[in-house]
Amino acid sequence: MIKRSYFPLYIHLCIYFISAFLFAYSFDISMIDDGLRHIAFAANNDVMSSWGEVFPHSLFSSYDPWYMWHRLLEFLLYFVSYENVHIVVNCLSLFTLLVLVDAHFRKNINFDFSSLTYIIVLTIVYSSFYRYTMIRPDLLSGLFILSMLLIKNRFLYSFILTLIYSPFYYLFFIYTGSMGLVYLVKKEWNSFFGTLIASIISLIGFLLIDSKGYLETVKYVLTDQSLRMGLEVSEGQPLFGFLKSIDYFILLPLFLFISLYLIKKNYSYFQANAIPTFLLITSVLWFNQLRYYHLFLPIIVLFLVEILFNSNKKNLLKLLRKSFVISKRYVGFSKKVFLFYVIAIPYTIAVFAYMFNTKSQNESVNNADFFKKEFFNNKTILLNNMGTDLYKALYFNPTIKIVPSCGLGWFDNQDMKMKDIYIRMHKEQGINEEELKTLVKYVDADIYIHYLKNSNQVLDIKKLEEYGLSIRLILNNRLIFFVDKKRL
């Protein structure tokens, strides 16, 4: 897998493992959203066995879309504490990412950097680590793509990798399908059929376990933009603002047409180069949603680095001399100096680990440990903001039921009047006291948490008390109301 190495293989792997561990340990809790929820599901499957059980009035059924991911985390929890399992997951994820990026770098960059290769690889991973430390199963998607792009027309490798990956992520077909198209362009039929057959087997598996739940989940996730009724989520934003105003029904055929045209016009180039082919085929995804851009960022950076360093080497060295005061002579000298390995690489790892530090996020998580209080046990909580509190609440107290679920538009469609009130509650103007009372009653909430989002929303506290909503706590910009259901 590794074309050139300047250490024995075990030293080479140790450098990356130590780096991954230091990074993971330094930023500790880096996923104060979905990751906390996934850990809670994994550790408490007796009370959190399904989506509908935890998130009442959700569009999803009792199906758990992340069942296999939760079982994998559950397995890790046999060996690691609840509070530290995220460090282990992040360490393994970053270690794999470092090794895969290194393999691509050595395979595709026709330039001998000697030991500087490690520092460059660390820099690439540092620039793109965000999506790989969220404890979401989608991190496996990025690692899967990087692995598949290394395969050279091998049926067994593509089949096994696809079969291992796909059960962990219900939208696996987005990634296996993209890789299938890459293999088609490259005419690598062994890899194509290996990926296709494994994908079909995985799809059959999902359908046999719960066809209704699976198809329902896929349907709602793929139509999430329309379900939000004008609301936006940060990770669903396009890379460029002007794309917001263009409908997907226009963007999808437009991007596909441009991609097919460019592939046809420059077929010999795309047939010989898997990374640009993949990026072009998936451009409709990463141009239009930041979640895919961050996931594919290691691949994008690798592509840009490849273009830079595979260009004219004399001009490149001039650029390096001017920008970083590095000459070919000094780079060559560094190969022979043992202190470079002993000092430069550990120093770089330590600096990057320090830069990764996110201990302040631990504070943010711990500030929500009030959800452990007994009076929250087995209560249904309605929030007027789909923020990180819902994930923290489940992390600290798995008996809590939450409205909304982690999708802004995933409130049920049985009563469209209620859906409209629910959606408007999350918008800037908010809703009035009567509408809030109606919604609280509809979802059968025991507690309502109000976040002071803006000055445009004004609620009469006395009126809410008349409706049975009385303030019990005021904590960090949260007004926590308890509901007297007899007075609703």
N, C-alpha and C positions, 0 to 999 in steps of 0.2 A: 504493500500500500504506500510505503514511504520511499520516494525515489532516491533522495540523498539524505544522509544523516551524519552529524558531526559528533554524536555520542553513541554509545551502545544503545540498543533499543530500550532497555529498561530505564536508562538515565533519561532518555528522550521522553518516555511516558511519565516518569517521575516529575519532570519539570512541569508538565501540563497538569498532572494530578495535584501537585502542591499549589499551583496557580489557582486551579478551580476551587480547591478547599479554602484557600485564603480569601478568594473573592466571595464565595458563598458565606463564609463565616463573618466577613467584614460587613456585608450588607444585610445579613441576617434576614429579618422579615422584609422582603422586597415586594411581596404581593398582598397588599392590604385589601384586595377585592376578591375575585373568584377563587384564588388559591386557598384562602381561609375557609371558604365554603366547601371546597373539595376535601380538605383535610377533615373538616367536621363530619362530612358524609362518610368518609372512610373509617373514622374512629367510632361512629355511633350508628351503624347500620340497623341496630335494633329499633331506634326511634326515627331514623332518617333513611328509610328503605326506598323511598320514591320521591319524585319531584312533586307530585300533587299533594303528598302528605305534608311536605314542608312548606309549600307555597300554595295555599288554598286560593281558589278563584283564578288559577292560572289556565292558560289555553292548553298546556300540556296535560296529558293523562297521568296515571300513576306510574308511568314508565320512567326509568332512570336512564337518561341518554349517555351518562358517563359511567356506567356500571363497571366496566373492566378497569378503567382508570382508578376508580375508588377501591376496587379489590387489590390493585397493585400497591396503592398507598397503604391499604390495610395490612398487606404483607410486610411492608417496611416498618409499620408500627409495632410489629412483634419484636423488632430489634432496636428501635429508636423511640425516644419519648415523643409524646404529642407536641411538646413545645419545640423540638429540634428536628422533626422529620423534614421540614422545608429546607433546612441546611443540607441534608443528605441529598434530597432531590435536586437542589440547585447545583451541588457539587458534581453529581453524576451527569447532569445535563450539560454543564459548562465543560467538564472534562471531555465528554463525547464531542461537543461542538469544537473545542480546541483541536482535537485529534483529526476531525473531519476537515476543518479549514486548513490545517497543516498539510493534510494529504492532497487537497486540491491545489494548494499553493505550490508544493513541490512538483506536482504533476503538470501544472499549466504555466508556471512562470519560468521562462528560459533565462534565468539570471541567477548567478551563484552568490547568495548573500551570506553564506556560511552561518555563523551563529546568530547573525542579525535576523535570520528567518524567524526565530522564536519570538523576538521582540515585535516583529511585524505582525505575526499571527496573533499575539496577545493584543495588539492595537486593534486589529480587525474585529476580534471578539468583543473587546471593550466598547467599540462603536456600535455593536449590534446585539448586546446581551439582553436587552429589555424584554423581549418576548420569550426568552428562554429561562426566565427566572420567575414566572408567574404561577407555577404549579398547575397550569392548565394542560390538558392532554394535547393541545395544539403544538406544544413544544416538540412533541414526538413527530409532528408533521414536518417541521423544519429539518430535524435530524434525519428523517426518512428521505426527504428530497436530496439532501447533501450526500447521503449514502448511495442513493440510486443513480445520481449523476456521476458517480465513480465507476459504475458497472460498465463493462465492455461486452455487451451482447452475450449475457449469460442467463439462461433460462432459470436454472436452479437458484441463483442468487436473488434474482428479481422476484421469483415466486416466494421464496422463504421470507425475504424482507417485507414484501407486501402482506403476506399472511400473518407475520408477527405484528406489524403496525396497525393494520386496518381494524381489528376488533376494539382498539382503544379509542377510536374517534368516529362517531357516527357519520361525519361528513368526509370520510376518507376518500370517497370517489372524486372529490375535487382535485386531490393531490395525485392519486393513482391515475386518474384520467389525464392529468397534465403530463405526467411522466410517460403514459402510453402514447400521447401525441408526439412527445420528443423522440421516442423510439421509432415511431412511424416515419418521422422526417429523416432520421438517421438510417432507416431501413435495417434496424437491429431487431429482426423478427423474433429471435429467441427471448430477448428481454421483454419485447412487446407481449408475447403470448404468456410468458411467466407472470407478468403484471396483470394481464386481463383475466387469466384463469383464477388467480388468487383473489382478485377483486370480486369475481362472481361468487366464489365460495364464501367470502366474507359477507357479501350481500345476502345470500341465502341464509347464513347464520343469523344475521340481524332479523330477518323476516320470520324465521322459525321461532326465535325467542319471543318476539312480540311484534307482529307485522303492523298492527294498528298503531301501537305506540311509536314505533320507529318511523312509519310513514307520516304520522301526524307531526312528530318532532321535526323531521326534515322539511316538511311543508311550511311550518311556521317560522323556522329559522331562515329559510330562503326567501320568505315574504316579509321578513321583519321590518324592512323599510316602510312598507305600506301600513303595517300594524301600529307603528309609532304615531301615525297621524300628524306628521309635521315635527315631532320631537326628534332631537339629534342625540347621538352618543359619540363621545370623542373618538373611540376606536373605529367607528363607522364612517368618519369624515374622509373625503377624498384627499389625495396628495396635493391637488391644486384646487383652490376655491371655486373656480369657474365651472368645475365639473358637477358641483352641487345642483345646479339648475337644469342639468340634462338628465332625462329619464333613462333608467337602465335598459329599457326596450330599444332605445336609440344607441346607447353606449355599447351594449353587447355586440350587436351586429357590426357596428362601426369598427371596434377594436379587432374583431375576428377577421373582418375584410382586410384591414390594414396589415394584420399579422400574416394572413395567407398570401397577400400580394408581395410583402417583403421576403417571405420565405421562398416563394416561387422565383422572384427576381434575383435573389442571391442564394440559390439553393446549395451550391457547392460549399459556401461558407457555413451555413446553418447545419448542413449535414455533417460537417467536420467538427462543429463546436456545440456541445450540449448545453452549456450554461447560457449563452445568449439565446439559444432556441427556447429554453425553458422560460427565461425572462420575457421573451416576446409573446409566447403563447399565454402566459399568465398575466400579461400587462393589464388586462381588463380588471384583474383582481387588485393588484398592488397600486395601480394608479387611482383606483376608486375607493379603496378602504385602507386606512392606516394600519389596521391589524395585519393585513397581508404584507404591507410594505415593511413593517418591523420584522415580521417573520422571515421574509426573503432578504433582509438587509445584508446578512453575511454573503449571500450569493451575489447581490448587486455590487458590494464592495470588492469581492473577489474578481468580478468581471472588470471593474474599473482599474484595479491594480494590475490585472493581466494586460489590459490595453496599454497602460503606462509603461510597464517594465518589459513588455515584448516589442516596444517600439525601438527606434534608433538608440542604441546603447551609448553612443558618444554624446548625443544631445542629453540623454538622461543623466549621465555622469556630470555634465556641466550644470544641469539643474540642481543635482544633489549638492555640488560644491557651493553653488550660490546660496541655496536655501538653508542647508544644514551644515555647511563648512565641513563636508565629508568628502574626502578624495579616495580614489581607487587604492592609493598606496596605504592609507590608514585602514581602510576596510580589509585589505589584504593582510596588514600587520596584525589586526585583531584576531585573525584566525590562529596565529601562532602564540598568542599570549593567554596563558591559562587563567590569569587574573580577570580577563574579560568574561570568561564563563563564570568565575567565582563571584565577581562583583556586579557586573552589568546586568546579567539576567535576574539574579535574586533582587537587585535594587529595583529593576523595572517591575517585577512581580509585586514587590512591597508597595511601590507607589501606586500602581493600578488598584491594588486591594484597598489602599487607603481612600482612593478616589471613589471607590464603589460604596464606601460606608454610608449606610442609610439607617443608622440607629435612631434617628428622629422618627422614623416610621414605626419603630417599636413603641415609642411614646404614644403615637397616635392610636395604635392598637390597644395598648394598655389603658388608655383613657376611657375605653369603652367597656372595661371589665365590670361596670355596674350592672351589665346584663346578667351577671352571675346571681344577682339578688333573687331570693326565693320567690318574691311576688311576680317575677317574670316567667316562672316555670309554667309550661303548658299553655301559655297565653298566645292569642293571635294579635299581632301588632300591625297597625296600619301606619305607614310613613308617607309624608308628602314629598319625599325626595328619594330618588333611587341612588343613594350614595353608598359609601362603604360601610355604613352602620349595619346594614342587613347582613353583610358577611361577618362582621365582627360579632354581631349578636349570636349567630349560629355557631361561631367558633367558641364562644364562651358558654353558650347555653343551647345545646342541641334540641331541647324540648320546645323551643320557641317556634311559632308559625308566623310567616312573614307575608304581608301584602305591601308592596309589589314583589314579584319574583325578580330575577336578575335581568329580565328583558323588559324594557320600558313599555313595549306594546303588547306584552303577553298576558294582559288581563283578559278574562273570558268575554266572549261575544254574545252570551245568552241574552243580556239586556243592554242594548246599545246606548240607552240613556245613561246607564251606570258607567259604561265604558267611556262615554263622552265626559262625564264628571271626573272620572279617574284620570283621564289624559289631561284635562284642563287643570287638575290639581298640581300636576308636575310642571305646568307652564308658568310664565312669569307672573301673570295676574292672579293665579290661584283660583280658589272657589270661595263662595260665601258660606255662612254658618249653616243655612238650611241644607245646602248641597253636601256639606261635610257630614252633617247628621245623617242624611240619607245614605251616604256611602259607608259610614261607620256601621250603620244598621245592616246594610246589604251584605257586607263582608263578615259580619258578626265579630267585629274587633273588640278586644278587651282593653287595649291600650292604643292611644293615638299619639305619635311623636311628630311634633310640628317643628320645622326648621325655619329660622328667620332668614329667608333668602333675599328678600328685597322690600323696599318701602312701598311698593304698589299694592301689596296685599295687606288688608286690614281686617282683623277678626275681632269681634266683640267677645271678650272673655266671659262677661256676665251672661250673655246670650248662650254661649256654649255651656255654661254651668246649668242653665235652665234646661238644656237638652241632655244633660247627664254627663257632660265632659268636663271634668274638674282637674286642674293642674296638681300633680303629685310631686314632680321634681322639675327643677330647672338646671340643666347641666350643659355647659359648653355649647351655647347657642341652640340647645334643644329644649323645647317645652314638652314635657311628658304628661299627657292627659290620661287619667283612668276613666273608664266608661261605666256608668251606671245603666245597665241594659233595661232596667225597669222604667227608666224615665225617657228612653228613646222613642 
